[in-house]
């Protein structure tokens, strides 16, 4: 028994030998793990004694045997498998995101838990710690390499009682149902019927839900004939594979792929027209709306996702062959697209006299949000985007956060008026602002 930073008892029952060896043989790993959990507690990612105890108990480096200790205990994601094109197929999620989703899931002793996406097995070990000896954890992944490695890692760490199944997560694990808690560690475009069927009546489901390219970790519980969110948090995950896969379309705006529109809708796209539009001049509409350097774009992005034609744009700083002005966020900025035009959010210094680049959280630096449009209809799109930024700032910026409803087998009835509504194969999703 050890006591964590806040005096939280860490119980190693069932795996004392493994943890004791870890502490005695490699005190560096122990210190790094304690420092990481201290960091997550200070940041607010960890809010409960149970999650803190689990993170202090489970040695993450045993699930990343090829990774240096300093990297294993950094608050960063670690890619563990890539596709032929270099895209990530599996990774060990950022510990801060892991902690946040565990808090959302609220696993209790004795719970039966299903995890979709085995990864390294680390998250399953944390779930097993939270569920205790009276609980049961099943983790499912369609990749045999991943499940084999997860099973091996769990055994080394002393969590052999976790059941690791190789199969398509779209179909859950019927043989172990019902589940008190169900979580996915891959970005889901829909909530499969099997998940909802296997979730107990009073269960909770936490999944990174992809809505028009934005990913939000949503904690759902059953309401009257539908599921309603209890919490919604921004996150990032690799997309679901198998029967539940639905890839984003990428429209390249230059010759070398450094700038692209990422479109999650199924409507027609004229890639040639959009490429030509990117070569022209920009029409920029400034909004007068400012943000501090450390402010998050996530609430604004979710509001803008309710506009027809919403997509995202990404670009490296040196996007060749385009006249793109500065994107608000190079790794993913809100945008709109039409048949031959597009527009996206851009920023400029609110105080032109301030020199240098803005750095997150630096001083009192502020920037103004604008919208840059390209193509024959770019001016109209930039005006629409700018107008919605102004509406969000005026009416929604200081208001209550939205909730998300998932309506299985939606028939067009009993659904609230939503800012954003998307219909998928199994569910209709509604983003509702109070």
N, C-alpha and C positions, 0 to 999 in steps of 0.2 A: 504494500500500500504506500502510495506517495501522495503528497499534497501539492497541488498546482499553485499558480500565482495568486489565486484568490482563496486559497485554503480549500480547494475542491479536492475531495478524495478521488484518486485514480485507482480503480479496482482492476487488478490483473488476474482475477480468478480464471482458471482454465488455461492460462498461458504464462504462468510465472517464470518458468525456465527460460523461455525465449526472451522476455523483457529483461530479466536479470542478466542474461548473457550480454544483451545489447548494452546495458548500462555499464557492466564491468569491463567488457572487452573494447568498447568504443565509446568512451565518455563524450567524445566530440559530437557524435550523432545525437546523444541525449541532450546536450546543451543547445545544439542547433534546433532541435525539435521544440524545446521549451521556449527558446527565443522566438520561434515562428508563432507559436500559440500566443505568447505574450503580445506580439505584434497584431495578431488577428483580434485579440480581446480589446486592445487599445483602439483599433480601427472600428470597432462595433460589429464586425462580421460575426463574432461569437457573442451570443447574448445569454445563453443558458449554461448552468453548471454541467448538465449532461453532455452537451456538445463539447464543451471545454475538456471534460474528462476523457472523452473518446479521442479527441485530437492529441491529447498528451499521452494517451496509452498506446496508440497504434503507430508503429515506426514506419513512416512513409518511405524511407530509403530501402527497406526490404522489398518494396514493390517497384523500385527503380534500380535494380542491381547494377546496371551499366552506367549509372549517372553518378557523378561526384557528389559527395555529401552536401557541399554548399549549394549545389543546384537542386538536389532533392528537397532541401529545406528552405528554398527561396519561395517567395509568394508569387510563383510563376507557373504557367502550364508547361508541361514537357511532352513534346510529340513523341509517340512511341511506335507509330507505324504510318507510312506514307504510301500513296498510290504511285503508279508509274509516272504521272504528270507532276509529282511533287506535292500534291494536295494532302492534307492530313486525313487519315482514316481513323486513327485512335490516338488518344492522349491522356495523360494524367492531368486532370483539371487543376486550375489555379486554386490553391488552398483556401483563399478568401471566398471564392465562389462555392467550393465544397461546403465550407462552414455555413454560408448563407442558405444554401439549399437544405442542409440538415436542419437548420433552425426552422425553415418553412415546413419541412416534413413532419417534425415533432414525433419521432419514433419513441415509443415507450416500451418498458420491459414487458416481454411476452408477445409483442406484436409479430405478425407474419408480414414480411416485407418482400416485394418484388422490385428488382432493379433491371431496367432495360439499358444495356450497354455495359459490359463487364469491365472494359478498360484494363487497368493493371490489377484490379481486385482491391485496391486501396479503399475505395468508397464502400464496397461490400463489407470490408473488415470493420469500418466505422459503424455501418448499419448493424452489424452483428454485435458490436460492443454495446450499442444503444439498446438493442432488442434483448440482450442478455441470454442466459442459458435456457430460459423458457420460451424464447422467441425462435423464429426461423427466417433465414434470409436466402432468397433465390436470386441469382443474377444470370441474365440471358444475353448472349451475343451470337450473331450469325457467323462470325469468323473463328474458325477452329484454332488458328494461331493465337488469337487473342484469348480465347477461353482456356487454352492449354497453359499459357503464361500466367493468366490470372489464377488458375487452380494451383499452379506451382508456387506462386508468390503467397497465396493464402496459407498453403501448408507450411511454408518456411516461417511465416509470421504467427502460426499457431491458430489459424482460423479454418481448419479443415471442415468444420461443421457447416460452413457456407456451401450451398449447392450451386455449382456452376454448370449451366446447361448451354449447349451449342444449338442454336435455333434462331429463327427469325423473330425478333422482338415484337413485331406487329401482332403476333398471336399470343404474346404473354407466356404464361406457364400454367395452363389449365389444371395440371395434375397437382399443383400446390395451392390452388385457390381455395377459398377466398383470401384476399390480402387486406390487412388493416391499413397498410401504406404501400403505395406504388410510386416509383420515381423513375425518371428517364435521365440518362446522362448523354443524350444525343438530342439534337434539335428536331422536334417533331412538327411536321406540317399539319397534322391532324391528331385527334385522339381516337385510336382504333377501337372498334366495338369490343374487341376481346379485353382491352384494359378496363373498360367500363363494366363489362360483365363480371370480371374477376375481382373488382374492387368491392369490398364489403359495404353494406348500406351506410355505415357510419365511418367509412374510410376516408382517407385523404390521398389525393394524387398530385404530385409535383412534377412538372415537365417544362423544359425549355420550349416554349411554343413559338413557332415562326409565323409572324403576321406581316405579310407584305415585305418580307426581308428583314424585319426587325425581330430580334429574339428576346423574349421575356420569360423568366422563370415564374410560372404561375402555380400557386398552391390552390387547388380546387377541392371543394367539398360539395356533396349532393345538396341540392335545394329541392324545390317542388317541381320535379320533372326535368331538371337540368342541373348543371354544375355551375357554381358561382365561386369566383376567386376570393380567397381570404387575404392574399398578398400577391404583389406583382413586382418583380425585380429584374433589372436589365442584366444580361449575361451574354456569353458567346459559347457556342458548342459546334462540333462537327455535325454535319447533317445525318439524319437517319438513313440507313441503307436497307435494302431488301424491299419487301412489298410496300412498305410505308414511305419509300423514297419519293421525293419530288424536287428535282434539281432546279435551282435558279437559272435563268437564261442570262448569259453575259454578252453584251453588245460592246465590242471593242471600238473605241473612239480614236485610236491611233494605230500605227502599223506594228508596234512592238508590244502591245498588250499592257502598257503601263497605265492606261486610263480606260475605264469601262463603266457602262451602266449595268446594274444587276437588277433584273426584273423578275418578280415573283408571280405576276399575273399571267394569264394564258391568252391574252389578246394578241392580235397581229402586230408584228414589229418589222419595220423597214430598216434593216441594219445599214444598208447603203446610204439612205437618206440621213440617218442619224450621224454616220461617219462624216458625211459631207457637211452637215450642220456644224460639227465640232471644228471644222477648219475655218469657219467664218468668225466675224467679230462678236463680242458679247454685248448684250444689252443688260445693264445692271440697274436694279431698283433697290435703293437703300431704304431701310424700314424705320430708322430712328430707334429701334429696339436694341438695347445693349445688354451684355452679359459680362460677368467677371470671368477672369481667366480660368478659375477653378470650377465654374458652374458646369453642370452636366447638360448635354443636349437631349438626354433621353426623354424627359417629359415633352419637350417640343417635338421630337421625332414622332412619338406616338400620336400626338395631335395631328401632325401633318400627314400621317399615314391614312387618314380618313379622306384625303383628296383623291379623286379619280386620276389615274395615271401616275400614282406614287411609285417611286422606285428608289434605288440608292446609286450613288456614284462613288467610285474609288479611283485614286490616281496617285502615282508616285510623284515626288516633287519635280522631277525632270521629265514630264510627259512630253514626248517628242511628237511633232507634227500636229499639235493642237494649240489653240489659243486660249486654253482654259486659264481662268484666273484662279486665285487661291481658294481651294475648297475649305469649308468650315472645319471638316475633319477628314484628312486624306484617306483613312482606313474605312470610311463609310459615312457619306453625307447624304441627307435627304434631298431627293430630286423629283421632278416630274418629267414625263415624256409624252410625246404625241407622235403622229405619223411621221413627221419630218423635223421635229424640234424637241429640245429639252431645256430644262433649267434646274439649277441647284443652289443650295445655300453657300454663300461666301461670307467673309468677314474682313473688316479693316479696323485699324486702330481707332478707338473712340477719340483719343487725343493725338492728333497728327504730330505733336511735338515730342512724343515719346519715341526714343530710338530703340533699335534692336527688335528681336522677336519676342513675342509673349511666351512666358513659360508658366505651366500650370501652377497656380497658387502663388505666383510671384507678386508681392506687393499689392497694390490696388489696381493693377492693370485691367482695363475693360476694352471690349471690342463691340463694334456695331455689326448687326446681322444684315445681310443683303441677299439678293437673288440674282444670279447671272443666267441669262437666257441666250440660246443659240438656235439658229434656223429661222425660217420665215415666220414661224409662230412663237419664237423665243421670247419676244417682248411681252406677249400676253401671258405665257406661262410664268415668266419671272414676276409679273404683276400679281398673278394669282397666288404664287408662293409667298411673296412679300406681304400681301394682304392677310394671308392666314397666320403668318408670324405675328403681325400686329394684332389680330383678333385674339390669338393665344395670350399675348402679353397683356392685353386689356381685360380679358374675361376669364382666363383660365390659369394664368401663371401662379396666382396665389390661392387658387381654389382647391377643392378636394381632388385627390387622385382618382382616376377612373377605375371601375371594376370590369372584369371580363367574364362573360357568360359563355358556356359551351352547351349547345342544344343538340343532343343526339337525335338522329333521325328527324331533323327539323322539317315540319310540314307547312311552315309559313304562319303559324299562329303562336301566341303566347311568347312573343319575343319583344323586348323593349325597343324603343327608338334608340338607335345606336349611332355614334359618331363614325364608327368603322364596323362594317359587317362583311364577313367573308364566309362563303359556303364551301365546305369541303366534302369529301366522300362520306364521312361518318358524322360530322358535326357542323353546325353553323356557329360561328364565333361572333360575339358582339362586344365591342368596347364601348362602355357606357359611362358618360360623365354625369355625376350627380347634379 
